[in-house]
Amino acid sequence: MFDLGRSFVATVERSPRALAIIDGERRLTYAEWYSEVCRVVDGLAAQGLRKGDHLAVVLQNRLAMASVYWACQLAGFVVTLLNWRMKAEELDYCLTDAEARAVIFEGVSDAAVGGSRAAQQIPRITVGGAEGGTCDFETSADVGRQHIPQAGPEDFSLLFYTSGTTGRPKGVPRRHRAERAAALAHIAQNLYQIGERTLGAMPLYHTMGVRSLLAMALVDGVFICLPRFEGKEALRLIAREQVTNLDLVPTLYHDLLAVADFSPEKVHSVKKLGFAGAAMPEGLLKRLEAAFRPELFVNHYGSSEIYTFTIDQHAAKKPGSAGKAGINQRIRVIRLGAETADVLAGVGEEGEVVADLSGDEAFEGYWRRPDADTRALRDGWYLTGDTGYLDEAGDLFVTGRVDDMIISGGENISPGEIESVLSLHPAIGEVAVAGLPDERLGQRVVAFIRRAAAIDAAVLDSWCRSSPLADYKRPRAYVFVAEIPKSPVGKVLRRKLVAGEYESDAQ
């Protein structure tokens, strides 16, 4: 089996003159990019890195980030991908936990790196004029010799860190073979062809971003860097570079459609849409279907731990469906609170989604976190923490998180079902539902609304009453907010809504 370094070299040998990456005005062929990657290998080795060492990378989506990623795959360094929004305390924890041998960063992370004690003990490589480094990325080495791949399929390729919204970040180590299997499945399930072009908008510290980068290299495709997502710039790049596929979280699709001069003509080159990271409201699904008329519209459901759980290649035809298990996976829905993965939920019964750890894309356990392994790994199955159910056709519907489940008057209520109903109202821009403490009910259902047009609670209550939504699931209150709080990759932070950490919209 190929490791990722050999996979990259194979593409370079096959298509040396094919365009590989675009970052602003820089455009590199695969042969040119390989030379750049080899230069980076030499530069990192000059800082003392050896095979198996962890390199902490705190960069936005740019050529330097992509080149560092491939340099690590070639040299056998473990690329340890960290959110560039991290504060000093969290960065300090991750650097220490990973035993990082060096950190590479840019100006947006100056303060975090400068405030991290762990960072001060290791080489600090700066990009783009960042301050507080021990050496500069651009001058760390001359153009290097060609490098023979040093890693094998069983070596670790990278280390992700989870967002840490519910506690300390957890390290997710992934081997070359699992990353390559995930990329090949991504290509197959999204029907990518040789020479595809994608917008590199999802952050490369996130599994979706890495998968886009990897997949494009395996199909001799083009990765178009977008350091920070902004709808207008994304639309400009899609039109200018004739992007053929998009793989984004629902929030970014929403922002793209919201650009003032968006038109279907500007995105006519995009034939394939994919989304992951969060459920997509039915209203947004319909808007995207109308705007893009895609040949393929894939709902990809997975995680950092196991890239693919399920896929649905016709997302708009069965709104809410996450489809069936991916080509490298098996899934089950087990009853909530079940002691083993053999206690299956019935058809239509909400339970917890679990995935087979024997799949080619699976990790083997968290980085130095036996406590997390105990909670998430059971009898060869990974407990996702997501709730869902299987319909009569065997399609999975993901309804929320076990921790997000609202228990009101003794009834289990999933926020996702209510959000889907409300999202169809044309005056709603975004919606998130959470359970707030209630003396009588335990929790009461509250809908947090970002308005797209004038609307009030009475109209929304009438809308829910006229929908198929059961009465006990109907929101008991509506809160209008300026923005729905989200994580950097677009996941709704319900804990902030419950805690009142939002800005009200007094329209």
N, C-alpha and C positions, 0 to 999 in steps of 0.2 A: 504493500500500500504506500502511495506517495505521502510524504509529509507536506506541509504547506510551502516550505521553501522550494522543494522540487516542483510543486505545482506552479509556482510563480515562474521559475526558470523555464518550465515547459512552455508556458505561454510566450515568454520572451523569445525562445527558439522558434516557436511556430509562427509568430506574427511580430517580428521585431519592428516593423515600420508602422504598425497599427497604432492609432492614437489611444493612449492609455488613461491619462489624467489631465484635468483642466483645473487650474486654480487662478482665478482672475485672468490675467493675460498670459500666464504660463501654460504651455501646452506641450506635454512630453509624450513621445512614442514609448512603446515598451522597452526598446533597446536603450533609449535615453533615460528612462526611469530606472532601469536595472543598474545603470552606471551610478545614478544618484543613490540608490539603495546601497550599493557596495561602498560608496563613500561614507554613508552613515554607519555601516558596519565597522569600518576602520575607525571612525570617530568615536564610537561607543567603546570599542575595544581599547582605544587609547585612554579612556577614562577608567579602565580596569575591569570592565565587564567580561565575564566568561560564560560559557555555556551553562545554562541552568540558573543563572542569576536573574533577579527580578529588576526590571527597569520600570519605574513609575512614570507614567506619561499623563501630563495635565495640559492637554492641548485641545483647541477647537478643530473643526474639520478643515484642514488645509493640507497642502502638499507635504509639509514637514511631518504632520501627524501620520499620513498614509505611508510615507517613506520609512518612518521609524517603525511602524507596524511590520512592514515587510522585511526590514533589516533584522528585526527580532526573530521572525520566522526563519530567515536564512541562517542566522548565527546561532540559533538555539537559546537566545535570551527569552525570558518569560515576560511578555509585555503586560504590564499591570496597569490597567486602564482606569483612570480616576476622573471623576466629574470636575470640570474646571470651575464649577461654582462652589466647590467645597470650601468651608472655612478652615482656619488654621488647626483647630482642635481635631476636626474629623480627618483632615489630611495627615496630621501627626499620628493618629491612631492607625490609619491604613498603611503608612510608610513603615511603621514599627511592626505591625502585624505581618506584612509581607516580607519583612527584612529586605527592603529595597536597597540595591547597591548604588543607585543613582536616580535622579529625578530630572525630567526635562519639562520645561514650562514656558509660558508666554506671559506677556504683561498683565493680562486680566487676572492672573493668579499670583502676582507679585506679593500681595499682602499675606495670602495664605502660606506661601512657601517661606516668606520672611518670618512669619510667626510660628512656624513649626520647628520645634527643637530637633526632631528627627531629621528634617531636611538639612539642617545646619551641619550634620555629621557626615554627609555624603556629597559626592559631586553634584553640582546643580548646573544643568545645561540650559542656557537661555535661547529662546527663539524670538526673532523680531524685535530685538531691543529691550527685552525684559531686564529688570534690575535684580541684583542680588545673586548673580550666578558666579560659578567658578570657571566656566568656559562658555564660549558661544557656539551654537549649533552650526552656524554658517562657516566658521573658520576652524572647526575642531579637527578637520582632516582634509587632505587633498583628495582628488578623485581616486578612489581605491581600485585595487586589483579585483578581478572577478572572483567571487567567492563560491566555493562548493558548499551546498547546504549541509549544515552540521547536525540538525535535529532529525529524529526519527518519528514515526507515527505514534509511539507510546510516550514521547516527551510532552511536557506541558507546553502549550502554545501561549496561553494567556491566563490572566486572573482578572475576572470581573469583581466589582464590589457592588452589592445591592444598595439601594438608595438609603437604607437605614431609617426609614420614616417611622418604624415601630421599635427601634432599638439600635444597638451597635451594627454597623454595616457588616455583612457577611461576605467573605471571599468565596468566589465560585471558580475553582480551577478547572480548565478544560484542556484536554489533550489534542494534539494535532489531528489524530484520526477522527475524533468526535467533531471537531470544527470543520474538517473537510467533508465529512458525511453530511453535516448540517447544510453546508454550502451547496453540495450536489443536490440534496433534496429540495432546497430553496429554488435552484435552477429548474429542476424538473416540475415542481408544483406550480411555478409561475410561468412555465413554458418560455423561458428565456432562450433567445437565439444568439448565434455568434454576432458580435458587434453591437450588442444592446448598449443603450446609454441611460444612465440613471443619475438622478440628482442626489448627491451626497449630503442630505439634509439632516438625517438622524445622527445624533452625536455618536462619535466612534468609541465612547466609553460604554455604549449601550449595544446590546446584542443585535438589534436591528441594523445599526450603523455598520458594525463589523461585517454582518452578513451581506450587506449591499456591496461593500468594498471587495470582499472575498469573491462573491458571485461574479462581479464584473471581470475580475482578473481571470477567472476560470473559463469565461466565454469570450475572451479577447475584447472585452467591452470597455466603455469609457466611464470613469467616475468623475463627476463634476462637483467640485468642492463648494459647499456653502457653509462658511464658518459658524454663522448664527442664523437661524431661520427668521426671515422677514418676508411676509407674503409678496410684496411688490418685487423684491429682488429675486425670489424664487420664480415668480411668473416670468420675469425678464430672462432668466437663465434657461428656463424650459423652452421658451420661444427661440432664443438665440442659438442654443446648442441642440435643438431638436431632440429633446429627451424622449425616450421611448417607453420608459416605465417609471413608476413612482411607488415607493414603499414607505409610508408615513404613518404616524399615529393620527387618530381622528381629529385631534385638536389642530394639527397643522393643515389638514385638508380644509377644516372650517376656516382657518385664517387665509388660506389660498383663495377660496371662493369669495371671501370678504373684500379682496382687493378691488378698489373702485373701478378700475378699467379691465377687470377680468372678462374674458370672452372665450367661448369654445374655440374660436379660430386660433387663439394664442396657444392652446394646448392640444392642437390637432395631432401632433406627432406622438402623443402619449397613447399607447394602445393597451397598456396593462396597468391596472391599479392594484395595489396591495395595502393592507393595513393590519396593524397589530398593536399590542400595548394596552388596549382598552376596547371595550365594546363600542360600536358605532351606533348612535341613535338612528332610528328608522328614517327620520326626516332628513338627516345628512346623507344617508345612503341614497335616497331618492334624488337629492340635489346633485350628487356626484354622478349618478347614472345619467341624468339629463345633461349635465355639463360636458362630460367626457365621452359618453357613449363607448365605454371601453370594450375591447374584445374579451378581456378577462378581468374579473373583479374578485380578488382573493381576500378572504378573511383568514388570517393566519393567527392561530392561538398557540402560544407557547411561553417560554420563560428563559432566563439566563441559564438555569440548571439543565433544562432539556429544551433545545431550541424549538422543536415542533411537537405539539400535542395533537392538534387537529387542523385541517384546512377545509374551507369551502370555496370552490373556484367560481361560484355564482352567487356572491354575497347578496346582491340586490334582489334576487329571485325569492329568497327565503330569509327575510330580515330577522336578525337576531341569531341565526344559526351559525355555529362555529364549524359545522360539518362533521366529518368523520376523521378517524385517526390518520396521521400522515404516514408516508410510506416507510418510515423507520420506527413506527410507534404502535403501541396498544394503549387504550385508555379504558377506564371504568368509572362509574359513578357509584360510590358507596354511601351507605346511610350515614347521616350526620351523627358523629359520636361513636361510630363503629370501632371496635377494637382491632379488627383485621380488615384487610382489603378484599376479603371474600364475602363480606356482608353487602350484597348489591342492593341498590335502590331500584324500585320498580319503574316501569315506563311512566314518564311524567312526574315522578317523585323527585323532589329536590334533595340533593346530597352533595358530597364532596367529590371533586374530580381528582382521580389519581392516574399516574402514568407509569408505564413499565420502565424500570431502570436498566433493563437489558438492551434497550434500543441503542442503535449506533450513535445517536446524537447526545446521549445522556452523560452527565457528570457522574462522579462516584462518591461525592460527599463534599461538604464544605471545608474550607481551608482552616484547619486547626479549631474547629467548632463542633466537638462531639455533642454538645448540648443541642445545637441546631440539627445535627444528624438524627438525634433521638426523636425530635419532634416531626421531622419531615420524611424520614426514610423508614419504611416498614415492610418487611417480608418481600423485598425486591421491588417495591412500589414507591413512587415519589408522591407524597401528599401535597397537592398544589396549593391548598388553602383557598381554592376557588369553589364556589357553589355552582351547581348546574343540574340539568336533567337531560335525559335522552327521550326523544319523541318516538312515535311508533315506527318511523323510518330509520331510527338509529342515529339520527343527527343530534349533536350536542348543542345545548343552549346554555351558555354561561350566564349566570344570574347575578354574580357578585362575589364578594369575599366572605369567607366564614366569619371573619371579624366584623364585617359590615352588616351582617344580617340584623334586621330590626325585629325585635320580639315585642310585639304590642298586644296587650290583652291576652297573652298566651299563644298568639299566632306568629309563625315565622313569615316575615315579609322581606322580599329581595328588592333593593332599591332599583335595580336595572329594569324591572318590569314597569315600574311607575315612570321612570325616566323615559322609556320608550314611548309611552302613551303621551306624555307631555311634550316630547320633542316634535311631535307631529303638528302642534299648534303653530301657525305661521308667525305669531308674535313672539315666539320664544327663540332666543339666540342660543342659549345653553341652559342645561338644567342638571342639578345634582340633588339626590335625595338622601337624607340621613335620619337617624333616629335620635331625638333629643329626650333627655330624662323627663319622665312624667310620673307623678305620684300615684295616680290611679292605674294607668296602663303599663307602667314600667318604662316604655318608650312610646313617643308619639311620632308619627310620620310627618316630616317637614320637607317641603320642596324649596330649594334655593334656585332662584331664577335670574338669569341675565337676559333682559328684555331686548328684542330686536325691534319692537314697536310698542306703542302704548297698550297696556293690558293690566287688569287688576285681578285680585284673588277670586272675586265672585265669578268672573268669566272662566277662570281656570278650573274652579271647583265644578262649574256646570259642565265643562269639557270632560272632566274625569267621570262625572256621574253618567254622562251619555256614552262613555266608552265601555268596553268589556271588563274593565278593572273592577274587581270585587270591592264592595263598599268598605270593608275593613282595611283595605290597602290604600284607600283614598287619602291624600295628604290632609292633615288637620290644620296646617298653616302653610302660608307661602311667604317666603322672604325674598325680596328683590335686592340683588347684589350687583355691584359694578363689574366684578369678575368672579369666576369660580376659581378658588385656589387649586393649583395643580403642581405636581412635581415637574422637574426639568424635562421629562419626556412625556408630559401630558396626562398623567394619571391624576384623577381627582383626589384631593386630600380631604377626605370627609372629616378627619379628626379636627381640622381647622374650622370647618363649619360648625361642628358640635361645640367647639371651644369659643365660638364667636369671633374667630380671627378672619374677618372679611370686611370689606368696605360696602356699606349700604348704598343702594341706588334710590334716592328720593326723587323720583320722576314726578 
